[in-house]
Amino acid sequence: MLSKTTRLAAIAVLSAGSLGALAACSPAGDHDGPGQEAGASDQAAQASAPAEKPKAAAPKAQHKDFGKSTDIADKPVPVDPEQAVAAAREYSGGGELQEMKLSYDRLYRTWAYQVRTVNGRLQSQAVIDAISAKALDHGSQQLGKKEKVGTVDDSKTVSYDKALHAATSQTDGSLIRWDLSTEDSPTYTFELDQDGAVHSVAVDAHSGKVRD
C-alpha cells in the first residue's frame, strides 16, 4: 500500500500533466496575444467611427411656391411641356398633339396645361397640373368628317425654350401665359406682363423667329 506522502506526490504529477495537455490543445485564438489586441483595437475604432449620413433628397416643389403672379419664365414650373403631353396621352390613349397652353387656372388654383390631342377623328383634351403632372380633368369628342385637324410635327417644331428665348429677347416682362396652336400654322404665343400692360409675342414654331 502506498504511503500518504507517495499518493500526494502522484496526484501532483498527474495534475501538472493534465494542465500541460490542455494548454497544448487550446487553439491560438483562445489566447490574448499582441495580434488579438490589435484586432480588438481596430474593431473598437470602426465601432466608434461615425456612420455616413445619407444625402438629403431635394425638396419637392409645392403648389404654394407657384402663385398666380409667378413669372414662369424666371421660375419654370416643375412639369415641362413634354411631360405634360406625355401625361395627357396616358388618358387619351395616344394621338398627335393639336395644341397646348399653360396658364394659371383659377378653377383649380394652380398652374395647369391644357393639352389637346387627336387620334383619327377622336379629339381629346386633358388639364394637367403643372406642379404634380396629375390630370385635373380630361374628356374626348368625335370630330365631324369635314372638320380641319391641324397637328404639331415634333420633327419640324422648335422647342419651347428656344421659342421663349426668341420672345423674351425682343420683349421684356413677366411670362403669365403661353400657348402652341395650329390654327393657321404652328405658332407659339407668349403673353408678357410689363407693369400691368400685357404684350403678346408670336414666334413661328418652325423657324423659331418672332413674327411681325
Accessible surface in RSA format (square Angstrom, percent):
REM  Atomic radii and reference values for relative SASA: ProtOr
REM  Chains: A
REM  Algorithm: Lee & Richards
REM  Probe-radius: 1.40
REM  Slices: 20
REM RES _ NUM      All-atoms   Total-Side   Main-Chain    Non-polar    All polar
REM                ABS   REL    ABS   REL    ABS   REL    ABS   REL    ABS   REL
RES MET A   1   233.28 120.8 142.29  94.2  90.99 216.7 120.04 102.1 113.24 150.0
RES LEU A   2   108.22  60.3 100.27  71.7   7.96  20.0 101.84  71.5   6.38  17.2
RES SER A   3    63.73  53.9  49.95  66.7  13.79  31.8  53.20 113.3  10.53  14.8
RES LYS A   4   147.34  71.9 141.06  86.5   6.28  14.9  83.97  75.6  63.37  67.5
RES THR A   5   107.86  76.7 105.20 106.6   2.67   6.4  70.55  94.8  37.31  56.4
RES THR A   6    62.96  44.8  58.04  58.8   4.92  11.7  39.91  53.6  23.05  34.9
RES ARG A   7   110.18  46.3 108.13  55.1   2.05   4.9  45.88  62.7  64.30  39.0
RES LEU A   8   106.73  59.4 101.20  72.4   5.53  13.9 101.52  71.3   5.21  14.0
RES ALA A   9    57.52  52.9  47.85  73.8   9.67  22.0  56.53  79.6   0.99   2.6
RES ALA A  10    47.67  43.8  39.30  60.7   8.37  19.0  46.77  65.9   0.90   2.4
RES ILE A  11   104.31  59.4 104.04  77.5   0.28   0.7 104.29  75.1   0.03   0.1
RES ALA A  12    62.11  57.1  49.14  75.8  12.97  29.5  56.98  80.2   5.13  13.6
RES VAL A  13   108.27  71.2 101.39  91.8   6.88  16.6 105.25  91.5   3.02   8.2
RES LEU A  14   127.28  70.9 123.53  88.4   3.75   9.4 125.75  88.3   1.54   4.1
RES SER A  15    56.23  47.5  49.45  66.0   6.78  15.6  33.87  72.1  22.36  31.3
RES ALA A  16    66.53  61.2  52.15  80.5  14.38  32.7  57.36  80.8   9.17  24.3
RES GLY A  17    46.35  57.2   0.00   N/A  46.35  57.2  38.52 105.7   7.83  17.5
RES SER A  18    65.28  55.2  56.44  75.3   8.84  20.4  33.45  71.2  31.83  44.6
RES LEU A  19   122.81  68.4 118.10  84.5   4.71  11.8 118.40  83.2   4.40  11.9
RES GLY A  20    41.90  51.7   0.00   N/A  41.90  51.7  35.00  96.1   6.90  15.5
RES ALA A  21    57.52  52.9  47.74  73.7   9.78  22.2  55.64  78.3   1.88   5.0
RES LEU A  22   118.03  65.7 116.17  83.1   1.85   4.7 116.64  81.9   1.38   3.7
RES ALA A  23    64.42  59.2  48.60  75.0  15.82  36.0  54.32  76.5  10.10  26.8
RES ALA A  24    88.83  81.7  48.57  75.0  40.26  91.6  60.95  85.8  27.88  73.9
RES CYS A  25   105.84  80.1  75.48  84.2  30.36  71.4  33.15  84.0  72.69  78.4
RES SER A  26    44.29  37.4  27.59  36.8  16.70  38.5   8.79  18.7  35.51  49.7
RES PRO A  27    82.80  60.3  71.39  65.1  11.42  41.5  82.80  68.4   0.00   0.0
RES ALA A  28    91.15  83.8  69.68 107.5  21.47  48.8  73.99 104.2  17.15  45.4
RES GLY A  29    55.92  69.0   0.00   N/A  55.92  69.0  40.73 111.8  15.19  34.0
RES ASP A  30   100.22  70.2  66.31  66.0  33.91  80.2  24.42  57.5  75.80  75.6
RES HIS A  31    96.36  52.7  91.79  63.8   4.57  11.7  65.80  67.8  30.56  35.6
RES ASP A  32   126.64  88.7  94.85  94.4  31.79  75.2  26.73  62.9  99.90  99.6
RES GLY A  33    25.40  31.3   0.00   N/A  25.40  31.3  24.60  67.5   0.80   1.8
RES PRO A  34   119.24  86.9 110.55 100.8   8.69  31.6 113.44  93.7   5.81  36.1
RES GLY A  35    58.36  72.0   0.00   N/A  58.36  72.0  41.67 114.4  16.69  37.4
RES GLN A  36    85.92  48.0  71.04  51.9  14.88  35.4  44.29  94.3  41.63  31.6
RES GLU A  37   111.27  63.9 104.76  79.3   6.50  15.5  40.14  77.6  71.13  58.1
RES ALA A  38    57.27  52.7  49.25  76.0   8.02  18.2  56.32  79.3   0.95   2.5
RES GLY A  39    29.67  36.6   0.00   N/A  29.67  36.6  28.72  78.8   0.94   2.1
RES ALA A  40    57.85  53.2  49.45  76.3   8.41  19.1  51.77  72.9   6.08  16.1
RES SER A  41    69.54  58.8  58.51  78.1  11.03  25.4  35.98  76.6  33.56  47.0
RES ASP A  42    87.00  60.9  85.02  84.6   1.98   4.7  18.83  44.3  68.17  68.0
RES GLN A  43   127.67  71.4 122.52  89.5   5.15  12.3  36.29  77.2  91.38  69.3
RES ALA A  44    61.87  56.9  49.89  77.0  11.98  27.3  57.74  81.3   4.13  10.9
RES ALA A  45    60.91  56.0  49.91  77.0  11.00  25.0  56.48  79.5   4.43  11.7
RES GLN A  46   137.59  76.9 119.86  87.6  17.73  42.2  43.93  93.5  93.66  71.0
RES ALA A  47    90.29  83.0  50.30  77.6  39.99  91.0  63.12  88.9  27.17  72.0
RES SER A  48    91.35  77.2  57.03  76.1  34.32  79.1  51.97 110.7  39.38  55.2
RES ALA A  49    60.02  55.2  41.66  64.3  18.36  41.8  47.00  66.2  13.01  34.5
RES PRO A  50   126.88  92.5 100.38  91.5  26.50  96.3 110.97  91.6  15.91  98.9
RES ALA A  51    93.71  86.2  65.27 100.7  28.43  64.7  75.01 105.6  18.70  49.5
RES GLU A  52   171.26  98.3 141.96 107.4  29.30  69.8  62.67 121.2 108.59  88.7
RES LYS A  53   188.37  91.9 163.71 100.4  24.66  58.7 108.03  97.2  80.34  85.6
RES PRO A  54   125.32  91.3  99.95  91.1  25.37  92.2 111.51  92.1  13.81  85.8
RES LYS A  55   204.46  99.7 173.48 106.4  30.99  73.8 122.83 110.6  81.63  87.0
RES ALA A  56   101.51  93.3  64.62  99.7  36.88  83.9  73.67 103.7  27.84  73.8
RES ALA A  57    95.71  88.0  64.29  99.2  31.42  71.5  74.22 104.5  21.50  56.9
RES ALA A  58    89.04  81.9  62.78  96.9  26.26  59.7  68.54  96.5  20.50  54.3
RES PRO A  59   128.21  93.4 100.82  91.9  27.39  99.6 111.02  91.7  17.19 106.8
RES LYS A  60   183.21  89.4 164.59 101.0  18.62  44.3 113.52 102.2  69.69  74.2
RES ALA A  61    46.65  42.9  19.27  29.7  27.38  62.3  25.19  35.5  21.46  56.8
RES GLN A  62    92.29  51.6  89.42  65.4   2.87   6.8  25.94  55.2  66.35  50.3
RES HIS A  63    82.67  45.2  74.14  51.5   8.53  21.8  55.18  56.9  27.49  32.0
RES LYS A  64   172.39  84.1 131.48  80.7  40.91  97.4  89.43  80.5  82.96  88.4
RES ASP A  65    59.10  41.4  46.93  46.7  12.16  28.8  14.16  33.3  44.93  44.8
RES PHE A  66    13.92   7.0   9.34   5.8   4.58  11.9   9.34   5.7   4.58  13.1
RES GLY A  67    34.10  42.1   0.00   N/A  34.10  42.1  30.20  82.9   3.90   8.7
RES LYS A  68   125.21  61.1 111.24  68.3  13.97  33.3  66.93  60.2  58.28  62.1
RES SER A  69   103.82  87.7  77.01 102.8  26.81  61.8  48.92 104.2  54.90  76.9
RES THR A  70    22.62  16.1  13.32  13.5   9.30  22.2  13.36  17.9   9.26  14.0
RES ASP A  71    37.68  26.4  32.55  32.4   5.14  12.1  15.16  35.7  22.52  22.5
RES ILE A  72     3.23   1.8   1.20   0.9   2.03   4.9   1.20   0.9   2.03   5.5
RES ALA A  73    31.34  28.8  12.08  18.6  19.26  43.8  12.56  17.7  18.78  49.8
RES ASP A  74   120.34  84.3  91.05  90.6  29.28  69.2  20.29  47.8 100.05  99.8
RES LYS A  75    87.41  42.6  85.82  52.7   1.59   3.8  59.79  53.8  27.62  29.4
RES PRO A  76    91.97  67.0  81.06  73.9  10.91  39.7  81.86  67.6  10.11  62.8
RES VAL A  77    15.68  10.3   6.23   5.6   9.45  22.8   6.23   5.4   9.45  25.6
RES PRO A  78    59.55  43.4  24.70  22.5  34.85 126.7  36.92  30.5  22.64 140.7
RES VAL A  79     8.37   5.5   8.32   7.5   0.05   0.1   8.37   7.3   0.00   0.0
RES ASP A  80    60.53  42.4  57.95  57.7   2.58   6.1  26.86  63.2  33.67  33.6
RES PRO A  81    16.36  11.9  16.36  14.9   0.00   0.0  16.36  13.5   0.00   0.0
RES GLU A  82   114.76  65.9 104.55  79.1  10.21  24.3  70.46 136.3  44.30  36.2
RES GLN A  83    94.61  52.9  88.12  64.4   6.49  15.5  31.82  67.7  62.79  47.6
RES ALA A  84     0.00   0.0   0.00   0.0   0.00   0.0   0.00   0.0   0.00   0.0
RES VAL A  85    14.11   9.3  14.11  12.8   0.00   0.0  14.11  12.3   0.00   0.0
RES ALA A  86    56.02  51.5  48.75  75.2   7.26  16.5  53.06  74.7   2.95   7.8
RES ALA A  87    11.76  10.8   9.77  15.1   1.98   4.5  11.30  15.9   0.46   1.2
RES ALA A  88     2.61   2.4   1.85   2.9   0.75   1.7   1.85   2.6   0.75   2.0
RES ARG A  89    78.08  32.8  74.36  37.9   3.72   8.9  25.14  34.4  52.94  32.1
RES GLU A  90   142.77  82.0 106.89  80.9  35.88  85.4  42.27  81.8 100.50  82.1
RES TYR A  91   109.18  51.0  76.45  43.5  32.73  85.2  45.98  34.6  63.20  77.9
RES SER A  92    21.39  18.1   4.56   6.1  16.83  38.8  10.33  22.0  11.05  15.5
RES GLY A  93    62.98  77.7   0.00   N/A  62.98  77.7  38.72 106.3  24.25  54.3
RES GLY A  94    22.55  27.8   0.00   N/A  22.55  27.8  20.84  57.2   1.70   3.8
RES GLY A  95    24.16  29.8   0.00   N/A  24.16  29.8   7.83  21.5  16.33  36.6
RES GLU A  96    99.23  57.0  97.06  73.4   2.17   5.2  30.32  58.6  68.91  56.3
RES LEU A  97    11.17   6.2  10.47   7.5   0.69   1.7  10.47   7.4   0.69   1.9
RES GLN A  98    19.06  10.7  19.06  13.9   0.00   0.0   2.92   6.2  16.14  12.2
RES GLU A  99    50.91  29.2  50.91  38.5   0.00   0.0   8.45  16.3  42.46  34.7
RES MET A 100     7.03   3.6   4.28   2.8   2.75   6.5   1.88   1.6   5.15   6.8
RES LYS A 101    59.82  29.2  59.82  36.7   0.00   0.0  17.63  15.9  42.20  44.9
RES LEU A 102     3.71   2.1   3.71   2.7   0.00   0.0   3.71   2.6   0.00   0.0
RES SER A 103    23.19  19.6  23.07  30.8   0.12   0.3   9.30  19.8  13.89  19.5
RES TYR A 104    52.68  24.6  37.17  21.1  15.52  40.4  15.99  12.0  36.69  45.2
RES ASP A 105    24.35  17.1  19.02  18.9   5.33  12.6   9.95  23.4  14.39  14.4
RES ARG A 106   176.33  74.0 158.54  80.8  17.79  42.3  66.08  90.3 110.25  66.8
RES LEU A 107   142.96  79.6 114.56  82.0  28.40  71.4 121.11  85.1  21.85  58.8
RES TYR A 108    80.06  37.4  56.25  32.0  23.81  62.0  47.27  35.5  32.79  40.4
RES ARG A 109   191.85  80.6 177.42  90.4  14.44  34.4  49.81  68.1 142.04  86.1
RES THR A 110     6.53   4.6   4.97   5.0   1.56   3.7   5.50   7.4   1.03   1.6
RES TRP A 111     1.06   0.4   0.84   0.4   0.21   0.5   0.84   0.4   0.21   0.3
RES ALA A 112     3.21   3.0   0.85   1.3   2.36   5.4   0.85   1.2   2.36   6.3
RES TYR A 113     2.24   1.0   2.24   1.3   0.00   0.0   0.00   0.0   2.24   2.8
RES GLN A 114    53.39  29.9  50.48  36.9   2.91   6.9   8.31  17.7  45.08  34.2
RES VAL A 115     0.92   0.6   0.00   0.0   0.92   2.2   0.00   0.0   0.92   2.5
RES ARG A 116    74.79  31.4  74.55  38.0   0.23   0.6   2.69   3.7  72.09  43.7
RES THR A 117     2.83   2.0   2.80   2.8   0.04   0.1   0.20   0.3   2.63   4.0
RES VAL A 118     6.25   4.1   5.01   4.5   1.23   3.0   5.62   4.9   0.63   1.7
RES ASN A 119    77.89  53.7  68.21  65.9   9.68  23.3   7.55  18.2  70.34  68.0
RES GLY A 120    61.24  75.5   0.00   N/A  61.24  75.5  42.03 115.3  19.22  43.0
RES ARG A 121    86.60  36.4  81.18  41.4   5.42  12.9  55.18  75.4  31.42  19.0
RES LEU A 122    57.48  32.0  56.10  40.1   1.38   3.5  56.10  39.4   1.38   3.7
RES GLN A 123    17.39   9.7  16.25  11.9   1.15   2.7   1.78   3.8  15.61  11.8
RES SER A 124    10.86   9.2   9.92  13.2   0.94   2.2   7.31  15.6   3.55   5.0
RES GLN A 125    61.39  34.3  57.52  42.0   3.87   9.2  23.03  49.0  38.36  29.1
RES ALA A 126     4.11   3.8   3.66   5.6   0.45   1.0   3.86   5.4   0.25   0.6
RES VAL A 127    16.12  10.6  16.12  14.6   0.00   0.0  16.12  14.0   0.00   0.0
RES ILE A 128     0.00   0.0   0.00   0.0   0.00   0.0   0.00   0.0   0.00   0.0
RES ASP A 129     6.98   4.9   6.98   7.0   0.00   0.0   0.00   0.0   6.98   7.0
RES ALA A 130     0.00   0.0   0.00   0.0   0.00   0.0   0.00   0.0   0.00   0.0
RES ILE A 131    15.33   8.7   2.58   1.9  12.76  30.7   2.58   1.9  12.76  34.6
RES SER A 132    47.28  39.9  19.64  26.2  27.64  63.7  27.00  57.5  20.28  28.4
RES ALA A 133    39.77  36.6  29.73  45.9  10.04  22.8  30.13  42.4   9.65  25.6
RES LYS A 134   145.46  71.0 140.28  86.1   5.19  12.3  88.12  79.3  57.35  61.1
RES ALA A 135    27.47  25.3   1.86   2.9  25.61  58.2   1.86   2.6  25.61  67.8
RES LEU A 136    52.82  29.4  29.18  20.9  23.63  59.4  32.58  22.9  20.24  54.5
RES ASP A 137    75.37  52.8  70.07  69.7   5.30  12.5   9.01  21.2  66.36  66.2
RES HIS A 138   100.33  54.8  77.54  53.9  22.79  58.3  51.46  53.0  48.87  56.9
RES GLY A 139    40.12  49.5   0.00   N/A  40.12  49.5  35.70  98.0   4.42   9.9
RES SER A 140    74.44  62.9  35.86  47.9  38.58  88.9   9.79  20.9  64.65  90.6
RES GLN A 141   105.41  58.9  97.42  71.2   7.99  19.0  36.73  78.2  68.67  52.1
RES GLN A 142   133.47  74.6 106.98  78.2  26.49  63.1  57.32 122.0  76.15  57.8
RES LEU A 143    17.51   9.8   6.98   5.0  10.54  26.5   7.50   5.3  10.01  26.9
RES GLY A 144    34.82  42.9   0.00   N/A  34.82  42.9  32.53  89.3   2.29   5.1
RES LYS A 145   198.37  96.8 169.74 104.1  28.62  68.2 113.52 102.2  84.85  90.4
RES LYS A 146   205.33 100.2 172.25 105.7  33.08  78.8 121.57 109.4  83.77  89.2
RES GLU A 147    91.48  52.5  80.75  61.1  10.72  25.5  38.32  74.1  53.15  43.4
RES LYS A 148   178.43  87.0 144.94  88.9  33.49  79.7 110.32  99.3  68.11  72.5
RES VAL A 149    42.91  28.2  13.67  12.4  29.24  70.4  13.67  11.9  29.24  79.3
RES GLY A 150    21.41  26.4   0.00   N/A  21.41  26.4  16.12  44.2   5.29  11.9
RES THR A 151    54.44  38.7  36.18  36.7  18.26  43.5   9.03  12.1  45.41  68.6
RES VAL A 152     7.32   4.8   1.60   1.5   5.72  13.8   1.60   1.4   5.72  15.5
RES ASP A 153    61.07  42.8  54.55  54.3   6.52  15.4  28.27  66.5  32.80  32.7
RES ASP A 154   104.87  73.5  86.37  86.0  18.50  43.7  38.49  90.6  66.38  66.2
RES SER A 155   102.96  87.0  57.85  77.2  45.11 103.9  58.25 124.0  44.71  62.6
RES LYS A 156   132.62  64.7 118.59  72.8  14.03  33.4  72.18  65.0  60.44  64.4
RES THR A 157    25.34  18.0   6.08   6.2  19.25  45.9   7.15   9.6  18.18  27.5
RES VAL A 158    21.76  14.3  12.68  11.5   9.07  21.9  20.30  17.6   1.46   4.0
RES SER A 159    59.21  50.0  45.96  61.3  13.26  30.5  43.98  93.7  15.23  21.3
RES TYR A 160    30.13  14.1  28.00  15.9   2.13   5.5  22.98  17.3   7.15   8.8
RES ASP A 161   101.33  71.0  94.65  94.2   6.68  15.8  30.19  71.1  71.14  70.9
RES LYS A 162   119.48  58.3 112.26  68.9   7.22  17.2  70.93  63.8  48.56  51.7
RES ALA A 163     0.00   0.0   0.00   0.0   0.00   0.0   0.00   0.0   0.00   0.0
RES LEU A 164    22.75  12.7  22.75  16.3   0.00   0.0  22.75  16.0   0.00   0.0
RES HIS A 165   127.46  69.7 124.17  86.3   3.29   8.4  81.44  83.9  46.02  53.5
RES ALA A 166    21.41  19.7  12.65  19.5   8.76  19.9  19.18  27.0   2.23   5.9
RES ALA A 167     0.00   0.0   0.00   0.0   0.00   0.0   0.00   0.0   0.00   0.0
RES THR A 168    45.60  32.4  36.20  36.7   9.40  22.4  24.27  32.6  21.33  32.2
RES SER A 169    81.54  68.9  37.89  50.6  43.66 100.6  41.34  88.0  40.20  56.3
RES GLN A 170   120.38  67.3  84.46  61.7  35.92  85.5  35.99  76.6  84.39  64.0
RES THR A 171    21.73  15.5  18.57  18.8   3.16   7.5  11.09  14.9  10.64  16.1
RES ASP A 172   109.60  76.8 103.39 102.9   6.21  14.7  31.59  74.4  78.01  77.8
RES GLY A 173    30.82  38.0   0.00   N/A  30.82  38.0  13.15  36.1  17.67  39.6
RES SER A 174    41.83  35.3  40.52  54.1   1.31   3.0   8.29  17.7  33.54  47.0
RES LEU A 175     0.00   0.0   0.00   0.0   0.00   0.0   0.00   0.0   0.00   0.0
RES ILE A 176    52.69  30.0  46.71  34.8   5.98  14.4  46.71  33.6   5.98  16.2
RES ARG A 177    59.86  25.1  59.86  30.5   0.00   0.0  20.49  28.0  39.37  23.9
RES TRP A 178     1.79   0.7   1.79   0.9   0.00   0.0   1.12   0.6   0.67   1.1
RES ASP A 179    22.74  15.9  22.73  22.6   0.01   0.0   8.21  19.3  14.53  14.5
RES LEU A 180     7.18   4.0   6.99   5.0   0.20   0.5   6.99   4.9   0.20   0.5
RES SER A 181    28.31  23.9  28.31  37.8   0.00   0.0  12.84  27.3  15.47  21.7
RES THR A 182    17.73  12.6   7.95   8.1   9.78  23.3   2.92   3.9  14.82  22.4
RES GLU A 183   142.05  81.6 119.45  90.4  22.59  53.8  44.66  86.4  97.39  79.5
RES ASP A 184   138.14  96.8 106.46 106.0  31.67  74.9  34.33  80.8 103.81 103.5
RES SER A 185    42.86  36.2  38.58  51.5   4.28   9.9  34.49  73.4   8.37  11.7
RES PRO A 186    18.32  13.4  17.47  15.9   0.85   3.1  17.47  14.4   0.85   5.3
RES THR A 187    15.62  11.1  15.62  15.8   0.00   0.0  13.37  18.0   2.25   3.4
RES TYR A 188     9.02   4.2   9.02   5.1   0.00   0.0   0.83   0.6   8.19  10.1
RES THR A 189    30.23  21.5  30.22  30.6   0.00   0.0  17.62  23.7  12.60  19.1
RES PHE A 190     0.00   0.0   0.00   0.0   0.00   0.0   0.00   0.0   0.00   0.0
RES GLU A 191    44.56  25.6  44.56  33.7   0.00   0.0   2.06   4.0  42.50  34.7
RES LEU A 192     0.00   0.0   0.00   0.0   0.00   0.0   0.00   0.0   0.00   0.0
RES ASP A 193    42.41  29.7  37.15  37.0   5.26  12.4   5.06  11.9  37.35  37.3
RES GLN A 194    60.39  33.8  51.86  37.9   8.53  20.3  21.48  45.7  38.91  29.5
RES ASP A 195   158.52 111.0 112.32 111.8  46.19 109.2  44.67 105.1 113.85 113.5
RES GLY A 196    64.15  79.1   0.00   N/A  64.15  79.1  33.02  90.6  31.13  69.7
RES ALA A 197    52.62  48.4  44.30  68.4   8.32  18.9  51.99  73.2   0.62   1.7
RES VAL A 198    80.35  52.9  48.24  43.7  32.11  77.4  48.24  41.9  32.11  87.1
RES HIS A 199    76.72  41.9  73.10  50.8   3.62   9.2  50.30  51.8  26.42  30.7
RES SER A 200    79.03  66.8  46.16  61.6  32.87  75.7  33.82  72.0  45.21  63.3
RES VAL A 201     8.19   5.4   5.32   4.8   2.87   6.9   8.19   7.1   0.00   0.0
RES ALA A 202    31.90  29.3  28.11  43.4   3.79   8.6  28.11  39.6   3.79  10.0
RES VAL A 203     0.00   0.0   0.00   0.0   0.00   0.0   0.00   0.0   0.00   0.0
RES ASP A 204    31.30  21.9  31.30  31.2   0.00   0.0   2.88   6.8  28.42  28.3
RES ALA A 205     0.00   0.0   0.00   0.0   0.00   0.0   0.00   0.0   0.00   0.0
RES HIS A 206    87.78  48.0  69.14  48.1  18.64  47.7  44.31  45.7  43.47  50.6
RES SER A 207    58.35  49.3  34.13  45.5  24.22  55.8  39.42  83.9  18.93  26.5
RES GLY A 208     8.45  10.4   0.00   N/A   8.45  10.4   0.32   0.9   8.13  18.2
RES LYS A 209   150.39  73.4 146.18  89.7   4.21  10.0  92.38  83.2  58.01  61.8
RES VAL A 210    39.73  26.1  16.98  15.4  22.75  54.8  16.98  14.8  22.75  61.7
RES ARG A 211    86.10  36.2  71.84  36.6  14.25  33.9  40.51  55.4  45.59  27.6
RES ASP A 212   195.67 137.1 121.02 120.5  74.65 176.5  74.54 175.4 121.13 120.8
END  Absolute sums over single chains surface
CHAIN  1 A    14285.6      11163.0       3122.7       8015.8       6269.9
END  Absolute sums over all chains
TOTAL         14285.6      11163.0       3122.7       8015.8       6269.9
